[in-house]
Amino acid sequence: MPPVLAVRTASLSENPEAFFALVRTCGRCLTGNCAALTLLVLATTAAASGQTLVVTTGGSTVSQGATLSITAVPSMPNTVLSVNGGSSCDTVSYVVDVSYTDQAGSTTWAEYDALNEPGNQAVTVSWSGIRGGGATVSWQFNGVSQSSAVGFFINGINPSPSAIDAYISSGPWFIRNLVSQESSYRQYDGLGYPLWGAPDGIGLMQLEPPSRISLDQDYWSWPTNTADGLTLLNGKQSGAYSHWTTQINQAQADGGPNPPPLYGTYCAFQYPQNSGDYYGDADWIHAYNGFYYTQWVHASPPSLGYWNMDGYNHSGYVEKVCNAVPQ
């Protein structure tokens, strides 16, 4: 007895795109492994009659408006695409768009394609990098675009403090305090989206442009954000140390006093240093946030010079870092 036939229909006059896609597809069926006769009925229209797009993660169906999560590792959620009712005679193409816009209007975006896949086989999305935001899966069935897209969200899960500490262990002695001050050890906010802080900082290290050298990954990948933040911080060390040396040398040349000490819960900046912390590191900390901490104001006799600590912008940043409790 011959096998039961699956009938697909398309009208040349009303939907030529679907018709010729069906012809191409069924031509492959007749010469391939499908032991079925395909009937082309010219008086009807049906491009993907009975077929539905299915998105799953961890074996569960992803519904419209659902939220998937980037793991704390981080890794993207395992996402599988398929068509319910497709056969090996059919071809399916999928396009996954993922985009996000932050509070300053900057956008992250990526597109993932799986083209001309067999209609009866599931496809796992091959993510490249870590990205989140709003995701939309659109699809074509036998070359015809379908209107039934699936939309969902991808947010992030913050790593544990111990994971962050292990990653930043190569940083300077104050790095844990600095990260705590910048982000309270968070890459993502309470909704799982990149932590944003004024004027335009992102993530654990609150990177601002142009310091987001890894672009979208600084938003969504906490190891990348941390690595780029450490690069930024380390790049400011020599300038900060040079600045401090210039200030103390000028003060001494003017016969001025030693700088006043700065004490905090985790810092003890003083000169002479003795058992305290090196004042150049105060300038280094401040440089991460812009400008420097120490400033000797030179004056011509008979006026006296003086120390104007945190005088460049009066941000209080060094004090905040010195008192920030590591998580």
C-alpha positions in Angstrom: 0.0 0.0 0.0 1.5 3.4 -0.9 2.3 5.8 2.0 -0.2 8.4 3.1 0.5 11.6 1.2 0.9 15.1 2.7 -0.8 17.6 0.4 0.6 21.1 0.1 -1.2 23.6 -2.0 -0.3 27.0 -3.6 -1.9 29.2 -6.2 0.2 30.5 -9.0 -2.1 33.4 -9.6 -2.6 34.5 -6.1 0.7 33.6 -4.4 3.4 33.0 -7.0 6.2 33.2 -4.4 4.7 30.4 -2.4 3.9 28.4 -5.5 7.4 28.4 -6.9 8.9 27.8 -3.5 6.7 24.7 -3.3 7.7 23.6 -6.7 11.4 23.8 -5.8 10.9 22.1 -2.5 8.8 19.3 -3.8 11.1 18.8 -6.7 13.8 17.9 -4.2 11.3 15.6 -2.4 10.6 13.6 -5.5 14.3 13.1 -6.2 15.3 12.7 -2.5 14.3 10.4 0.3 10.7 11.4 0.5 8.5 8.4 -0.7 5.5 10.7 -1.3 3.7 12.2 -4.2 3.1 15.9 -3.8 0.1 17.5 -5.4 0.1 21.1 -6.6 -3.4 22.4 -6.7 -3.5 25.7 -8.5 -6.8 27.1 -7.3 -5.9 27.4 -3.6 -3.4 29.3 -1.4 -1.5 27.9 1.5 2.1 28.9 2.1 2.6 27.3 5.6 -0.8 25.8 6.4 -0.7 24.0 9.7 3.0 24.8 10.5 4.0 26.8 13.6 7.2 28.1 14.9 8.4 26.6 18.2 11.1 28.1 20.4 12.3 26.0 23.4 14.9 26.3 26.1 15.8 23.4 28.5 13.0 21.4 26.9 10.4 24.0 27.7 8.5 26.1 25.2 9.3 29.8 25.2 6.1 31.7 25.1 5.6 35.2 23.8 7.1 37.8 26.2 9.0 35.2 28.2 12.4 36.0 29.8 15.5 33.8 29.3 18.7 34.5 31.2 22.4 34.7 30.5 24.0 32.5 33.2 26.4 33.9 35.8 29.3 32.1 34.0 28.3 33.9 31.6 26.8 31.9 28.8 23.8 32.4 26.6 20.6 30.5 27.2 20.4 27.3 25.2 17.7 28.1 22.6 16.3 25.6 20.1 14.2 26.5 17.0 11.9 24.2 15.1 8.7 24.1 13.1 5.8 22.0 14.2 4.4 20.3 11.1 7.4 20.6 8.9 8.8 17.7 7.0 12.1 16.8 5.4 10.6 18.0 2.1 10.4 21.5 3.5 13.1 24.1 4.1 13.0 26.6 7.0 15.1 29.7 7.6 15.4 31.4 11.0 16.6 34.9 11.9 17.1 35.9 15.6 17.5 39.6 16.3 18.6 40.7 19.8 18.8 44.4 20.7 19.0 46.6 23.7 19.0 50.4 24.2 20.4 51.9 27.4 19.3 55.0 29.3 21.7 57.2 27.3 20.4 55.9 23.9 23.3 53.6 23.1 22.3 50.3 21.4 23.6 46.8 21.4 22.5 44.5 18.6 23.2 41.2 17.0 21.6 38.9 14.4 21.9 35.1 14.3 20.9 33.2 11.1 20.1 29.6 10.4 19.2 29.3 6.7 17.6 26.6 4.6 17.4 24.0 7.3 15.3 20.8 6.8 11.8 21.4 8.0 11.7 18.4 10.3 14.9 19.1 12.2 15.4 21.4 15.2 18.2 24.0 15.1 20.1 25.2 18.2 20.9 28.9 18.0 24.7 29.4 17.5 25.2 32.4 19.7 28.3 34.5 19.1 29.3 36.5 22.2 27.0 37.5 25.0 24.1 39.8 24.3 20.7 40.4 25.7 17.6 42.6 25.5 14.6 42.1 23.3 14.8 39.0 21.0 12.7 38.3 18.0 12.7 35.0 16.0 11.3 35.4 12.5 11.2 32.6 9.9 10.6 31.6 6.4 8.8 28.4 5.4 9.7 27.1 1.9 11.0 30.6 1.0 7.9 32.5 2.2 8.2 34.9 5.1 5.8 34.1 8.0 4.0 36.6 10.2 4.0 34.5 13.4 7.3 35.7 14.9 8.2 34.8 18.6 9.4 37.6 20.8 11.0 37.2 24.2 13.6 38.9 26.4 17.2 37.9 27.5 18.5 39.3 30.7 21.5 38.5 32.9 22.3 36.9 36.2 24.9 38.6 38.4 28.0 36.5 39.3 28.9 35.8 42.9 31.2 38.2 44.7 33.8 35.4 45.0 33.8 34.9 41.2 34.4 38.6 40.7 37.1 38.7 43.4 38.9 35.8 41.6 38.7 37.7 38.3 40.0 41.0 39.7 42.8 39.5 41.9 45.4 40.8 39.5 44.3 44.4 40.2 45.8 46.8 42.7 45.3 46.6 46.5 42.2 48.9 46.3 40.5 47.1 43.4 37.7 45.5 45.5 36.8 48.8 47.1 36.8 50.5 43.7 34.4 47.9 42.2 32.2 48.1 45.3 32.0 51.9 44.9 31.4 51.7 41.2 28.7 49.0 41.0 28.3 47.3 44.4 29.6 44.2 42.5 26.8 44.2 39.9 27.0 43.8 36.2 23.2 43.9 35.9 20.4 45.9 37.6 17.4 44.6 39.4 15.7 43.7 36.1 18.8 41.8 34.8 19.8 44.5 32.3 23.2 46.2 32.2 23.7 48.4 35.2 23.8 52.0 34.1 25.0 55.0 36.1 25.2 58.7 35.3 26.7 60.2 33.3 27.0 57.0 31.1 28.6 54.1 32.9 27.9 50.5 32.3 28.4 47.3 34.3 30.8 46.3 37.1 33.4 48.8 36.2 30.9 51.5 35.1 32.8 51.9 31.8 31.9 55.0 29.8 32.6 55.6 26.1 35.3 55.5 24.7 36.5 53.1 27.4 34.0 50.4 26.3 36.6 49.0 24.0 34.8 45.7 23.6 31.6 47.4 22.6 28.5 45.3 23.2 30.4 42.7 25.3 31.1 45.4 27.9 27.3 45.5 28.4 26.5 41.9 28.7 29.7 40.0 29.6 31.0 40.7 33.1 34.5 39.2 32.6 34.9 41.5 29.5 33.7 44.5 31.4 36.0 43.8 34.3 39.0 43.1 32.0 38.4 46.4 30.1 38.0 48.2 33.4 41.3 46.9 34.6 43.0 47.9 31.4 41.6 51.4 31.9 42.7 51.6 35.5 46.2 50.2 34.9 46.7 52.7 32.1 46.3 55.5 34.5 48.9 54.4 37.1 52.0 56.0 35.6 50.3 59.4 35.0 49.0 59.4 38.5 52.4 58.6 40.0 54.1 61.2 37.9 51.4 63.8 39.0 52.0 63.0 42.7 55.8 63.3 42.3 55.4 66.7 40.7 53.1 68.0 43.4 55.3 66.9 46.3 58.5 68.2 44.7 56.9 71.5 44.0 55.6 71.8 47.6 59.1 71.0 49.0 60.7 73.5 46.6 58.3 76.1 47.9 59.1 75.2 51.5 55.6 74.1 52.0 54.2 71.6 54.5 53.6 67.9 54.0 50.1 67.1 52.6 47.4 66.4 55.2 46.7 62.7 55.7 43.6 61.0 54.3 42.2 58.2 56.4 39.3 55.9 55.6 38.1 52.5 56.6 40.5 50.8 54.1 43.0 53.6 53.3 45.6 55.5 55.2 47.3 58.0 52.8 50.0 60.0 54.4 53.4 61.6 53.7 55.9 60.5 54.8 54.4 57.1 54.0 55.9 55.1 56.8 53.3 52.3 57.4 50.5 54.1 55.6 49.5 54.0 51.9 51.4 55.7 49.1 49.8 59.0 48.2 50.4 58.3 44.5 47.7 55.6 44.8 45.2 58.3 45.9 45.9 60.0 42.7 45.6 56.7 40.8 42.2 56.0 42.4 40.9 59.5 41.6 42.2 59.2 38.0 39.9 56.3 37.3 37.0 58.7 37.9 38.8 61.6 36.3 41.5 64.2 37.4 43.7 63.7 40.4 43.4 64.0 44.2 46.6 65.9 45.2 47.2 69.4 44.2 49.9 71.8 45.4 48.9 75.4 44.7 52.1 77.4 44.1 52.2 81.0 45.1 54.8 83.7 44.7 56.3 85.3 47.8 55.2 86.7 50.1 52.1 84.5 49.6 52.4 80.9 50.7 51.5 77.9 48.6 49.0 75.4 50.0 47.6 71.9 49.5 44.2 71.8 47.8 43.2 68.2 48.1 40.5 66.9 45.7 40.6 70.4 44.3 40.1 69.6 40.7 36.5 68.6 40.9 35.7 68.1 44.6 34.1 64.7 43.9 35.0 63.0 47.1 35.7 59.9 45.0 38.8 58.8 46.9 37.1 59.0 50.2 34.1 57.0 48.8 36.4 54.2 47.5 38.4 54.2 50.8 35.1 53.5 52.7 33.4 51.2 50.2 33.0 47.7 51.7 33.9 44.9 49.4 31.0 42.4 48.8 
